């Protein structure tokens, strides 16, 4: 397998990764590999997705779009 070296990782990101690794009972390396797998596999992070939706809703004139409409549109797009 290949090896990757990361430079200039902000302390806060490293701390979050270390906490996640500890919470999942694995090494920092294993946690980072898992994060990379999930991000490259197209797995949707619900919290991130919802925060992006909220940000987009804030830009829409006429107020936010109901969540159910967004879910239906997303499902239709993914078919």
C-alpha positions in Angstrom: 0.0 0.0 0.0 1.0 3.6 -0.6 2.0 6.0 2.2 0.8 9.6 2.5 2.5 12.3 4.5 0.5 15.4 5.5 2.1 18.7 6.2 0.7 21.8 7.9 -2.3 20.1 9.5 -4.0 22.6 11.7 -4.0 21.7 15.4 -7.8 21.7 15.6 -8.2 19.2 12.8 -5.6 17.0 14.3 -7.4 17.2 17.7 -10.7 16.3 16.1 -9.2 13.3 14.2 -7.5 12.1 17.4 -10.8 12.3 19.3 -12.6 10.5 16.5 -10.0 7.8 16.5 -10.3 7.3 20.2 -14.1 7.3 20.1 -13.9 4.6 17.4 -11.2 2.6 19.2 -8.7 2.8 16.4 -5.3 4.4 15.6 -5.1 7.9 14.1 -3.9 6.3 10.9 -6.9 3.9 10.7 -9.2 6.8 11.4 -7.7 8.9 8.6 -7.9 5.9 6.2 -11.6 5.5 7.2 -12.3 9.2 6.6 -10.6 9.0 3.2 -12.6 5.9 2.3 -15.9 7.5 3.2 -15.2 10.8 1.5 -14.1 9.1 -1.7 -16.9 6.5 -1.7 -19.6 9.2 -2.1 -21.1 8.5 1.4 -23.1 11.5 2.4 -22.4 13.0 5.8 -25.8 14.0 6.9 -24.7 16.8 9.2 -22.5 18.3 6.5 -25.2 17.9 3.9 -27.8 19.6 6.1 -25.4 22.5 6.8 -24.9 23.0 3.1 -28.6 22.9 2.6 -29.1 25.4 5.3 -26.5 27.7 3.7 -28.2 27.4 0.3 -31.7 28.0 1.8 -30.4 31.2 3.3 -29.5 32.4 -0.2 -32.9 31.6 -1.7 -35.3 34.5 -2.1 -38.7 33.8 -0.6 -37.4 32.0 2.4 -36.2 28.4 3.0 -37.4 25.4 1.0 -39.2 22.8 3.0 -36.9 19.9 3.9 -39.3 17.3 2.3 -39.1 19.2 -1.1 -35.3 19.0 -0.9 -35.4 15.3 -0.1 -37.7 14.5 -3.0 -35.5 16.6 -5.4 -32.4 14.9 -4.1 -33.9 11.4 -4.5 -35.1 12.3 -8.0 -31.6 13.6 -9.0 -29.9 10.4 -7.7 -32.1 8.1 -9.7 
